[in-house]
Structure formats: structure tokens, C-alpha cells
């Protein structure tokens, strides 16, 4: 089971809470939870892949500042649950056991903002086309890049193609001379 699928299952189990799951050195939250946490905890939301928002908190920060995080969430009446790898965990994902590290109650969370769809999200600079910043067709299979990276890749490809073109022209001229 992929990380994303695991988190979706945990979100189903914890409908009234935002879910954080430890992955590497971060506690990550995805989807609607990421959108909520961006506003409440003032986190930077990124598009981890097309259609999936993510926020994260470094593990050390969470452990050292949990009371501040808890206070902000409780002040906004948001329930939360932090899942971490632990030997006594009763949930198994990718051959690892996870259990609840921290948990708090809150109101039912209904995310109504339109930014749930990456194609309509103002924070998403990854899914814009170069010409006139038109949005990419939802059915497209294009990868997500920052605009600057996309321009750089195009320039590199143009240089490579021009180099091949010059080499072919040179070879053709050499053949004509022979």
C-alpha cells in the first residue's frame, strides 16, 4: 500500500480530525487536511504530485513544540491525530507498524474552499502552461514542474536538438563533398 493510500485509510478512520503520519523525518498531512493546516498552522502547502496537496512538520519540531501545535489546533477547535512508527502499533503499512503518538478532539471538519482541486488552486504554480498561464486540461498526462524548471528544460532540449541538427547538416555536407 502506498503512503497516499495509507493516509486516506487513516483519514477515513479519523473523519473529525486532521491526520499527520510520520514519513521519514516529517509528519505529513495530505489532501483537505493539508489545506486546513496550511491556514491554521501557517504551513507551506505544496503539490506533492498532480492532484495531491501536502504539508509537513519536521519530526524534531513536533516533539519539541507539540504544546504550541496542540494549542493552535485546539484554539481553532480542530481535532488531530499523529501517527508514528512504533513496535506496539496496531496499524500496518508497508511492513511497518504505526500507532497513535498524539491525539486531540475537535469539531467536525468540513473543507468548503474551492482549492481542493489542484487545477483551480491559486497556490499551484506547477500546473500552469507557459502561454498565458492557461490551466492544463484535467485529462492531460503532463508532469508537474515549476514554470522556471519547465523553461530551463525547454532551453536544454532546444540546445540538444540544435546540436544534433548541426551535426547532421555537417555530415550531409561532408557526404556531398565526397
PyMOL CGO cylinders between C-alpha atoms (Angstrom):
from pymol import cmd
from pymol.cgo import CYLINDER

trace = [
    CYLINDER, 0.00, 0.00, 0.00, 1.35, 3.42, -0.97, 0.3, 1, 1, 1, 1, 1, 1,
    CYLINDER, 1.35, 3.42, -0.97, 1.78, 6.24, 1.54, 0.3, 1, 1, 1, 1, 1, 1,
    CYLINDER, 1.78, 6.24, 1.54, -1.07, 8.20, -0.02, 0.3, 1, 1, 1, 1, 1, 1,
    CYLINDER, -1.07, 8.20, -0.02, -3.45, 5.23, 0.19, 0.3, 1, 1, 1, 1, 1, 1,
    CYLINDER, -3.45, 5.23, 0.19, -2.40, 4.59, 3.79, 0.3, 1, 1, 1, 1, 1, 1,
    CYLINDER, -2.40, 4.59, 3.79, -3.15, 8.17, 4.78, 0.3, 1, 1, 1, 1, 1, 1,
    CYLINDER, -3.15, 8.17, 4.78, -6.53, 8.04, 3.02, 0.3, 1, 1, 1, 1, 1, 1,
    CYLINDER, -6.53, 8.04, 3.02, -7.42, 4.97, 5.11, 0.3, 1, 1, 1, 1, 1, 1,
    CYLINDER, -7.42, 4.97, 5.11, -6.35, 6.77, 8.29, 0.3, 1, 1, 1, 1, 1, 1,
    CYLINDER, -6.35, 6.77, 8.29, -8.42, 9.81, 7.29, 0.3, 1, 1, 1, 1, 1, 1,
    CYLINDER, -8.42, 9.81, 7.29, -11.46, 7.54, 6.93, 0.3, 1, 1, 1, 1, 1, 1,
    CYLINDER, -11.46, 7.54, 6.93, -10.84, 6.19, 10.45, 0.3, 1, 1, 1, 1, 1, 1,
    CYLINDER, -10.84, 6.19, 10.45, -10.47, 9.74, 11.82, 0.3, 1, 1, 1, 1, 1, 1,
    CYLINDER, -10.47, 9.74, 11.82, -13.17, 11.71, 9.99, 0.3, 1, 1, 1, 1, 1, 1,
    CYLINDER, -13.17, 11.71, 9.99, -13.32, 14.51, 12.58, 0.3, 1, 1, 1, 1, 1, 1,
    CYLINDER, -13.32, 14.51, 12.58, -9.56, 15.02, 12.77, 0.3, 1, 1, 1, 1, 1, 1,
    CYLINDER, -9.56, 15.02, 12.77, -6.66, 16.15, 10.67, 0.3, 1, 1, 1, 1, 1, 1,
    CYLINDER, -6.66, 16.15, 10.67, -4.25, 13.26, 10.25, 0.3, 1, 1, 1, 1, 1, 1,
    CYLINDER, -4.25, 13.26, 10.25, -0.46, 13.50, 10.44, 0.3, 1, 1, 1, 1, 1, 1,
    CYLINDER, -0.46, 13.50, 10.44, 1.60, 10.44, 9.53, 0.3, 1, 1, 1, 1, 1, 1,
    CYLINDER, 1.60, 10.44, 9.53, 5.34, 10.17, 10.07, 0.3, 1, 1, 1, 1, 1, 1,
    CYLINDER, 5.34, 10.17, 10.07, 7.19, 9.60, 6.84, 0.3, 1, 1, 1, 1, 1, 1,
    CYLINDER, 7.19, 9.60, 6.84, 10.96, 9.88, 7.05, 0.3, 1, 1, 1, 1, 1, 1,
    CYLINDER, 10.96, 9.88, 7.05, 11.86, 12.89, 9.18, 0.3, 1, 1, 1, 1, 1, 1,
    CYLINDER, 11.86, 12.89, 9.18, 8.48, 14.61, 8.74, 0.3, 1, 1, 1, 1, 1, 1,
    CYLINDER, 8.48, 14.61, 8.74, 4.94, 14.28, 9.98, 0.3, 1, 1, 1, 1, 1, 1,
    CYLINDER, 4.94, 14.28, 9.98, 2.97, 14.80, 6.76, 0.3, 1, 1, 1, 1, 1, 1,
    CYLINDER, 2.97, 14.80, 6.76, -0.65, 15.57, 6.11, 0.3, 1, 1, 1, 1, 1, 1,
    CYLINDER, -0.65, 15.57, 6.11, -2.32, 15.43, 2.70, 0.3, 1, 1, 1, 1, 1, 1,
    CYLINDER, -2.32, 15.43, 2.70, -5.44, 16.46, 0.82, 0.3, 1, 1, 1, 1, 1, 1,
    CYLINDER, -5.44, 16.46, 0.82, -8.09, 18.52, 2.59, 0.3, 1, 1, 1, 1, 1, 1,
    CYLINDER, -8.09, 18.52, 2.59, -6.16, 18.17, 5.85, 0.3, 1, 1, 1, 1, 1, 1,
    CYLINDER, -6.16, 18.17, 5.85, -3.19, 19.91, 4.21, 0.3, 1, 1, 1, 1, 1, 1,
    CYLINDER, -3.19, 19.91, 4.21, -5.41, 22.77, 3.07, 0.3, 1, 1, 1, 1, 1, 1,
    CYLINDER, -5.41, 22.77, 3.07, -6.79, 23.22, 6.59, 0.3, 1, 1, 1, 1, 1, 1,
    CYLINDER, -6.79, 23.22, 6.59, -3.37, 23.01, 8.23, 0.3, 1, 1, 1, 1, 1, 1,
    CYLINDER, -3.37, 23.01, 8.23, -1.88, 25.49, 5.80, 0.3, 1, 1, 1, 1, 1, 1,
    CYLINDER, -1.88, 25.49, 5.80, -4.23, 28.13, 7.19, 0.3, 1, 1, 1, 1, 1, 1,
    CYLINDER, -4.23, 28.13, 7.19, -4.32, 27.11, 10.87, 0.3, 1, 1, 1, 1, 1, 1,
    CYLINDER, -4.32, 27.11, 10.87, -0.63, 26.32, 11.43, 0.3, 1, 1, 1, 1, 1, 1,
    CYLINDER, -0.63, 26.32, 11.43, 0.62, 28.68, 8.69, 0.3, 1, 1, 1, 1, 1, 1,
    CYLINDER, 0.62, 28.68, 8.69, 2.41, 25.85, 6.90, 0.3, 1, 1, 1, 1, 1, 1,
    CYLINDER, 2.41, 25.85, 6.90, 3.61, 25.95, 3.32, 0.3, 1, 1, 1, 1, 1, 1,
    CYLINDER, 3.61, 25.95, 3.32, 1.43, 23.70, 1.22, 0.3, 1, 1, 1, 1, 1, 1,
    CYLINDER, 1.43, 23.70, 1.22, 2.97, 22.02, -1.80, 0.3, 1, 1, 1, 1, 1, 1,
    CYLINDER, 2.97, 22.02, -1.80, 1.68, 19.80, -4.54, 0.3, 1, 1, 1, 1, 1, 1,
    CYLINDER, 1.68, 19.80, -4.54, 3.44, 16.53, -3.92, 0.3, 1, 1, 1, 1, 1, 1,
    CYLINDER, 3.44, 16.53, -3.92, 2.06, 15.18, -7.18, 0.3, 1, 1, 1, 1, 1, 1,
    CYLINDER, 2.06, 15.18, -7.18, -0.73, 16.11, -9.54, 0.3, 1, 1, 1, 1, 1, 1,
    CYLINDER, -0.73, 16.11, -9.54, -3.91, 16.44, -7.50, 0.3, 1, 1, 1, 1, 1, 1,
    CYLINDER, -3.91, 16.44, -7.50, -2.38, 15.86, -4.06, 0.3, 1, 1, 1, 1, 1, 1,
    CYLINDER, -2.38, 15.86, -4.06, -1.58, 18.66, -1.62, 0.3, 1, 1, 1, 1, 1, 1,
    CYLINDER, -1.58, 18.66, -1.62, 0.85, 18.10, 1.24, 0.3, 1, 1, 1, 1, 1, 1,
    CYLINDER, 0.85, 18.10, 1.24, 2.12, 19.90, 4.32, 0.3, 1, 1, 1, 1, 1, 1,
    CYLINDER, 2.12, 19.90, 4.32, 4.72, 18.64, 6.71, 0.3, 1, 1, 1, 1, 1, 1,
    CYLINDER, 4.72, 18.64, 6.71, 6.31, 19.33, 10.05, 0.3, 1, 1, 1, 1, 1, 1,
    CYLINDER, 6.31, 19.33, 10.05, 9.80, 18.10, 10.93, 0.3, 1, 1, 1, 1, 1, 1,
    CYLINDER, 9.80, 18.10, 10.93, 9.65, 15.30, 13.50, 0.3, 1, 1, 1, 1, 1, 1,
    CYLINDER, 9.65, 15.30, 13.50, 12.02, 17.07, 15.90, 0.3, 1, 1, 1, 1, 1, 1,
    CYLINDER, 12.02, 17.07, 15.90, 9.93, 20.24, 15.72, 0.3, 1, 1, 1, 1, 1, 1,
    CYLINDER, 9.93, 20.24, 15.72, 6.75, 18.32, 16.56, 0.3, 1, 1, 1, 1, 1, 1,
    CYLINDER, 6.75, 18.32, 16.56, 8.35, 16.60, 19.53, 0.3, 1, 1, 1, 1, 1, 1,
    CYLINDER, 8.35, 16.60, 19.53, 9.89, 19.82, 20.88, 0.3, 1, 1, 1, 1, 1, 1,
    CYLINDER, 9.89, 19.82, 20.88, 6.90, 22.11, 20.19, 0.3, 1, 1, 1, 1, 1, 1,
    CYLINDER, 6.90, 22.11, 20.19, 3.92, 19.83, 20.50, 0.3, 1, 1, 1, 1, 1, 1,
    CYLINDER, 3.92, 19.83, 20.50, 2.24, 22.03, 23.12, 0.3, 1, 1, 1, 1, 1, 1,
    CYLINDER, 2.24, 22.03, 23.12, 2.30, 25.03, 20.71, 0.3, 1, 1, 1, 1, 1, 1,
    CYLINDER, 2.30, 25.03, 20.71, 0.91, 22.93, 17.85, 0.3, 1, 1, 1, 1, 1, 1,
    CYLINDER, 0.91, 22.93, 17.85, -1.76, 21.45, 20.11, 0.3, 1, 1, 1, 1, 1, 1,
    CYLINDER, -1.76, 21.45, 20.11, -2.72, 24.91, 21.39, 0.3, 1, 1, 1, 1, 1, 1,
    CYLINDER, -2.72, 24.91, 21.39, -3.21, 26.30, 17.85, 0.3, 1, 1, 1, 1, 1, 1,
    CYLINDER, -3.21, 26.30, 17.85, -5.28, 23.30, 16.78, 0.3, 1, 1, 1, 1, 1, 1,
    CYLINDER, -5.28, 23.30, 16.78, -7.43, 23.39, 19.93, 0.3, 1, 1, 1, 1, 1, 1,
    CYLINDER, -7.43, 23.39, 19.93, -7.88, 27.17, 19.63, 0.3, 1, 1, 1, 1, 1, 1,
    CYLINDER, -7.88, 27.17, 19.63, -9.39, 26.53, 16.19, 0.3, 1, 1, 1, 1, 1, 1,
    CYLINDER, -9.39, 26.53, 16.19, -11.39, 23.57, 17.54, 0.3, 1, 1, 1, 1, 1, 1,
    CYLINDER, -11.39, 23.57, 17.54, -9.65, 21.14, 15.18, 0.3, 1, 1, 1, 1, 1, 1,
    CYLINDER, -9.65, 21.14, 15.18, -9.24, 17.52, 16.17, 0.3, 1, 1, 1, 1, 1, 1,
    CYLINDER, -9.24, 17.52, 16.17, -5.91, 15.93, 15.33, 0.3, 1, 1, 1, 1, 1, 1,
    CYLINDER, -5.91, 15.93, 15.33, -4.09, 12.63, 15.37, 0.3, 1, 1, 1, 1, 1, 1,
    CYLINDER, -4.09, 12.63, 15.37, -0.36, 11.99, 14.87, 0.3, 1, 1, 1, 1, 1, 1,
    CYLINDER, -0.36, 11.99, 14.87, 0.64, 8.52, 13.72, 0.3, 1, 1, 1, 1, 1, 1,
    CYLINDER, 0.64, 8.52, 13.72, 4.20, 7.31, 14.21, 0.3, 1, 1, 1, 1, 1, 1,
    CYLINDER, 4.20, 7.31, 14.21, 6.09, 4.09, 13.67, 0.3, 1, 1, 1, 1, 1, 1,
    CYLINDER, 6.09, 4.09, 13.67, 6.09, 2.03, 16.85, 0.3, 1, 1, 1, 1, 1, 1,
    CYLINDER, 6.09, 2.03, 16.85, 6.59, -1.60, 17.78, 0.3, 1, 1, 1, 1, 1, 1,
    CYLINDER, 6.59, -1.60, 17.78, 3.26, -1.71, 19.59, 0.3, 1, 1, 1, 1, 1, 1,
    CYLINDER, 3.26, -1.71, 19.59, 1.35, -0.09, 16.72, 0.3, 1, 1, 1, 1, 1, 1,
    CYLINDER, 1.35, -0.09, 16.72, -1.80, -1.86, 15.59, 0.3, 1, 1, 1, 1, 1, 1,
    CYLINDER, -1.80, -1.86, 15.59, -1.88, -0.46, 12.03, 0.3, 1, 1, 1, 1, 1, 1,
    CYLINDER, -1.88, -0.46, 12.03, 0.47, -1.96, 9.45, 0.3, 1, 1, 1, 1, 1, 1,
    CYLINDER, 0.47, -1.96, 9.45, 1.53, -0.15, 6.27, 0.3, 1, 1, 1, 1, 1, 1,
    CYLINDER, 1.53, -0.15, 6.27, 4.46, -1.22, 4.08, 0.3, 1, 1, 1, 1, 1, 1,
    CYLINDER, 4.46, -1.22, 4.08, 5.59, -3.79, 6.66, 0.3, 1, 1, 1, 1, 1, 1,
    CYLINDER, 5.59, -3.79, 6.66, 5.78, -1.12, 9.38, 0.3, 1, 1, 1, 1, 1, 1,
    CYLINDER, 5.78, -1.12, 9.38, 3.63, -0.80, 12.46, 0.3, 1, 1, 1, 1, 1, 1,
    CYLINDER, 3.63, -0.80, 12.46, 2.03, 2.57, 13.21, 0.3, 1, 1, 1, 1, 1, 1,
    CYLINDER, 2.03, 2.57, 13.21, 0.27, 3.76, 16.30, 0.3, 1, 1, 1, 1, 1, 1,
    CYLINDER, 0.27, 3.76, 16.30, -1.13, 6.99, 17.69, 0.3, 1, 1, 1, 1, 1, 1,
    CYLINDER, -1.13, 6.99, 17.69, 1.52, 9.26, 19.17, 0.3, 1, 1, 1, 1, 1, 1,
    CYLINDER, 1.52, 9.26, 19.17, -0.71, 12.27, 19.98, 0.3, 1, 1, 1, 1, 1, 1,
    CYLINDER, -0.71, 12.27, 19.98, -4.45, 12.80, 19.67, 0.3, 1, 1, 1, 1, 1, 1,
    CYLINDER, -4.45, 12.80, 19.67, -6.96, 15.54, 20.39, 0.3, 1, 1, 1, 1, 1, 1,
    CYLINDER, -6.96, 15.54, 20.39, -10.68, 16.07, 19.85, 0.3, 1, 1, 1, 1, 1, 1,
    CYLINDER, -10.68, 16.07, 19.85, -12.33, 18.84, 17.84, 0.3, 1, 1, 1, 1, 1, 1,
    CYLINDER, -12.33, 18.84, 17.84, -15.33, 19.72, 15.74, 0.3, 1, 1, 1, 1, 1, 1,
    CYLINDER, -15.33, 19.72, 15.74, -16.37, 18.00, 12.53, 0.3, 1, 1, 1, 1, 1, 1,
    CYLINDER, -16.37, 18.00, 12.53, -14.18, 19.29, 9.71, 0.3, 1, 1, 1, 1, 1, 1,
    CYLINDER, -14.18, 19.29, 9.71, -15.89, 20.37, 6.51, 0.3, 1, 1, 1, 1, 1, 1,
    CYLINDER, -15.89, 20.37, 6.51, -13.50, 21.87, 4.00, 0.3, 1, 1, 1, 1, 1, 1,
    CYLINDER, -13.50, 21.87, 4.00, -15.51, 24.02, 1.58, 0.3, 1, 1, 1, 1, 1, 1,
    CYLINDER, -15.51, 24.02, 1.58, -12.81, 26.02, -0.19, 0.3, 1, 1, 1, 1, 1, 1,
    CYLINDER, -12.81, 26.02, -0.19, -12.50, 25.51, -3.94, 0.3, 1, 1, 1, 1, 1, 1,
    CYLINDER, -12.50, 25.51, -3.94, -8.75, 24.85, -3.67, 0.3, 1, 1, 1, 1, 1, 1,
    CYLINDER, -8.75, 24.85, -3.67, -9.31, 21.14, -3.15, 0.3, 1, 1, 1, 1, 1, 1,
    CYLINDER, -9.31, 21.14, -3.15, -8.90, 20.79, -6.94, 0.3, 1, 1, 1, 1, 1, 1,
    CYLINDER, -8.90, 20.79, -6.94, -5.27, 21.49, -7.89, 0.3, 1, 1, 1, 1, 1, 1,
    CYLINDER, -5.27, 21.49, -7.89, -6.30, 22.79, -11.29, 0.3, 1, 1, 1, 1, 1, 1,
    CYLINDER, -6.30, 22.79, -11.29, -8.24, 25.62, -9.62, 0.3, 1, 1, 1, 1, 1, 1,
    CYLINDER, -8.24, 25.62, -9.62, -5.73, 26.29, -6.85, 0.3, 1, 1, 1, 1, 1, 1,
    CYLINDER, -5.73, 26.29, -6.85, -4.00, 29.66, -6.72, 0.3, 1, 1, 1, 1, 1, 1,
    CYLINDER, -4.00, 29.66, -6.72, -1.11, 28.12, -4.77, 0.3, 1, 1, 1, 1, 1, 1,
    CYLINDER, -1.11, 28.12, -4.77, -0.37, 25.66, -7.54, 0.3, 1, 1, 1, 1, 1, 1,
    CYLINDER, -0.37, 25.66, -7.54, 2.32, 27.08, -9.80, 0.3, 1, 1, 1, 1, 1, 1,
    CYLINDER, 2.32, 27.08, -9.80, 3.15, 23.60, -11.07, 0.3, 1, 1, 1, 1, 1, 1,
    CYLINDER, 3.15, 23.60, -11.07, 0.16, 23.03, -13.30, 0.3, 1, 1, 1, 1, 1, 1,
    CYLINDER, 0.16, 23.03, -13.30, 0.23, 26.16, -15.42, 0.3, 1, 1, 1, 1, 1, 1,
    CYLINDER, 0.23, 26.16, -15.42, 1.07, 26.22, -19.11, 0.3, 1, 1, 1, 1, 1, 1,
    CYLINDER, 1.07, 26.22, -19.11, 3.60, 28.69, -20.41, 0.3, 1, 1, 1, 1, 1, 1,
    CYLINDER, 3.60, 28.69, -20.41, 1.33, 30.51, -22.85, 0.3, 1, 1, 1, 1, 1, 1,
    CYLINDER, 1.33, 30.51, -22.85, -0.94, 32.88, -20.98, 0.3, 1, 1, 1, 1, 1, 1,
    CYLINDER, -0.94, 32.88, -20.98, -0.82, 30.72, -17.84, 0.3, 1, 1, 1, 1, 1, 1,
    CYLINDER, -0.82, 30.72, -17.84, -3.72, 28.61, -19.12, 0.3, 1, 1, 1, 1, 1, 1,
    CYLINDER, -3.72, 28.61, -19.12, -4.62, 25.73, -16.88, 0.3, 1, 1, 1, 1, 1, 1,
    CYLINDER, -4.62, 25.73, -16.88, -3.75, 22.24, -18.01, 0.3, 1, 1, 1, 1, 1, 1,
    CYLINDER, -3.75, 22.24, -18.01, -6.59, 20.04, -19.17, 0.3, 1, 1, 1, 1, 1, 1,
    CYLINDER, -6.59, 20.04, -19.17, -7.63, 17.77, -16.30, 0.3, 1, 1, 1, 1, 1, 1,
    CYLINDER, -7.63, 17.77, -16.30, -7.32, 14.72, -18.57, 0.3, 1, 1, 1, 1, 1, 1,
    CYLINDER, -7.32, 14.72, -18.57, -3.77, 15.56, -19.60, 0.3, 1, 1, 1, 1, 1, 1,
    CYLINDER, -3.77, 15.56, -19.60, -0.91, 13.32, -18.56, 0.3, 1, 1, 1, 1, 1, 1,
    CYLINDER, -0.91, 13.32, -18.56, 1.63, 16.11, -18.23, 0.3, 1, 1, 1, 1, 1, 1,
    CYLINDER, 1.63, 16.11, -18.23, 4.09, 16.04, -15.36, 0.3, 1, 1, 1, 1, 1, 1,
    CYLINDER, 4.09, 16.04, -15.36, 4.10, 18.82, -12.80, 0.3, 1, 1, 1, 1, 1, 1,
    CYLINDER, 4.10, 18.82, -12.80, 7.05, 21.22, -12.89, 0.3, 1, 1, 1, 1, 1, 1,
    CYLINDER, 7.05, 21.22, -12.89, 7.67, 24.74, -11.71, 0.3, 1, 1, 1, 1, 1, 1,
    CYLINDER, 7.67, 24.74, -11.71, 7.42, 27.21, -14.56, 0.3, 1, 1, 1, 1, 1, 1,
    CYLINDER, 7.42, 27.21, -14.56, 11.13, 28.09, -14.27, 0.3, 1, 1, 1, 1, 1, 1,
    CYLINDER, 11.13, 28.09, -14.27, 12.12, 24.41, -14.42, 0.3, 1, 1, 1, 1, 1, 1,
    CYLINDER, 12.12, 24.41, -14.42, 9.90, 23.88, -17.44, 0.3, 1, 1, 1, 1, 1, 1,
    CYLINDER, 9.90, 23.88, -17.44, 11.54, 26.81, -19.26, 0.3, 1, 1, 1, 1, 1, 1,
    CYLINDER, 11.54, 26.81, -19.26, 15.00, 25.52, -18.38, 0.3, 1, 1, 1, 1, 1, 1,
    CYLINDER, 15.00, 25.52, -18.38, 14.15, 22.03, -19.67, 0.3, 1, 1, 1, 1, 1, 1,
    CYLINDER, 14.15, 22.03, -19.67, 12.80, 23.51, -22.91, 0.3, 1, 1, 1, 1, 1, 1,
    CYLINDER, 12.80, 23.51, -22.91, 16.01, 25.52, -23.38, 0.3, 1, 1, 1, 1, 1, 1,
    CYLINDER, 16.01, 25.52, -23.38, 18.18, 22.47, -22.78, 0.3, 1, 1, 1, 1, 1, 1,
    CYLINDER, 18.18, 22.47, -22.78, 16.12, 20.37, -25.21, 0.3, 1, 1, 1, 1, 1, 1,
    CYLINDER, 16.12, 20.37, -25.21, 16.30, 23.10, -27.86, 0.3, 1, 1, 1, 1, 1, 1,
    CYLINDER, 16.30, 23.10, -27.86, 20.09, 23.25, -27.46, 0.3, 1, 1, 1, 1, 1, 1,
    CYLINDER, 20.09, 23.25, -27.46, 20.40, 19.48, -27.76, 0.3, 1, 1, 1, 1, 1, 1,
    CYLINDER, 20.40, 19.48, -27.76, 18.16, 19.40, -30.84, 0.3, 1, 1, 1, 1, 1, 1,
    CYLINDER, 18.16, 19.40, -30.84, 20.07, 22.27, -32.46, 0.3, 1, 1, 1, 1, 1, 1,
    CYLINDER, 20.07, 22.27, -32.46, 23.32, 20.47, -31.75, 0.3, 1, 1, 1, 1, 1, 1,
    CYLINDER, 23.32, 20.47, -31.75, 22.02, 17.28, -33.43, 0.3, 1, 1, 1, 1, 1, 1,
    CYLINDER, 22.02, 17.28, -33.43, 20.69, 19.31, -36.34, 0.3, 1, 1, 1, 1, 1, 1,
    CYLINDER, 20.69, 19.31, -36.34, 24.07, 20.99, -36.87, 0.3, 1, 1, 1, 1, 1, 1,
    CYLINDER, 24.07, 20.99, -36.87, 25.86, 17.65, -36.67, 0.3, 1, 1, 1, 1, 1, 1,
    CYLINDER, 25.86, 17.65, -36.67, 23.51, 16.10, -39.26, 0.3, 1, 1, 1, 1, 1, 1,
    CYLINDER, 23.51, 16.10, -39.26, 23.89, 19.09, -41.58, 0.3, 1, 1, 1, 1, 1, 1,
    CYLINDER, 23.89, 19.09, -41.58, 27.67, 18.87, -41.25, 0.3, 1, 1, 1, 1, 1, 1,
    CYLINDER, 27.67, 18.87, -41.25, 27.62, 15.14, -42.04, 0.3, 1, 1, 1, 1, 1, 1,
    CYLINDER, 27.62, 15.14, -42.04, 25.36, 15.74, -45.06, 0.3, 1, 1, 1, 1, 1, 1,
    CYLINDER, 25.36, 15.74, -45.06, 27.67, 18.47, -46.34, 0.3, 1, 1, 1, 1, 1, 1,
    CYLINDER, 27.67, 18.47, -46.34, 30.68, 16.17, -45.89, 0.3, 1, 1, 1, 1, 1, 1,
    CYLINDER, 30.68, 16.17, -45.89, 28.89, 13.43, -47.89, 0.3, 1, 1, 1, 1, 1, 1,
    CYLINDER, 28.89, 13.43, -47.89, 28.09, 15.87, -50.69, 0.3, 1, 1, 1, 1, 1, 1,
    CYLINDER, 28.09, 15.87, -50.69, 31.72, 16.97, -50.89, 0.3, 1, 1, 1, 1, 1, 1,
    CYLINDER, 31.72, 16.97, -50.89, 32.89, 13.33, -51.16, 0.3, 1, 1, 1, 1, 1, 1,
]
cmd.load_cgo(trace, "trace")
